C-alpha cells in the first residue's frame, strides 16, 4: 500500500507542486528524502514536519536534533521511527501537514495525503515547474527573480522547466545533515 501525496510550496506563484506515490511503510526520514529529490534539493539544511489540530501546528516530526525546538504544548516524534502509515493511522484522507526546510530561508510546503493507493513503490506521478534553487534566499527572493527585479545569477536555471522523467527519487548516499 502507498499514499498519493501532493506537495506544494507556499508564497510562490505560479505554483510549484509535485504529486508522489509513497509507500505507506516509509519513515518520515525516507519521505523527506523523496520530497527533496522531487524538488531537486540536496537535503543540506534542517527540516521539520508540523501537524496538530486546526491551525495549531505545534507537534513536530523531525531529526532528533530538533527535539528541543518544539513549541510549548507540542510533542516531538523522531522521523526515523514513525512511518507514514503509523502517522495517518485511522484518519480519513485527505490529511494535511506542513513541511519546513532550511529555517534561514524558510521554505514552507503544504503536504496533502490525498488517498490510499494499492500500488507499490515510490513514484513521481506529476508536477509543475522547476524546484526553486537551493540556497537562493527563500520565497521572497525567488519571486523577485521571477518578476525580473533581481537576476537569477544561476546559469542554466529555468523556472518553468520540469521533466518528471529526469527526477531520480532513488535513495542517495546519506549526507551529513545540519540540525
Helices and strands as residue ranges (DSSP letters): E 2-9, E 17-23, H 28-39, E 47-53, E 56-62, G 64-69, E 76-78, H 84-88, E 95-101, E 107-117, E 123-128, H 138-146, G 164-166
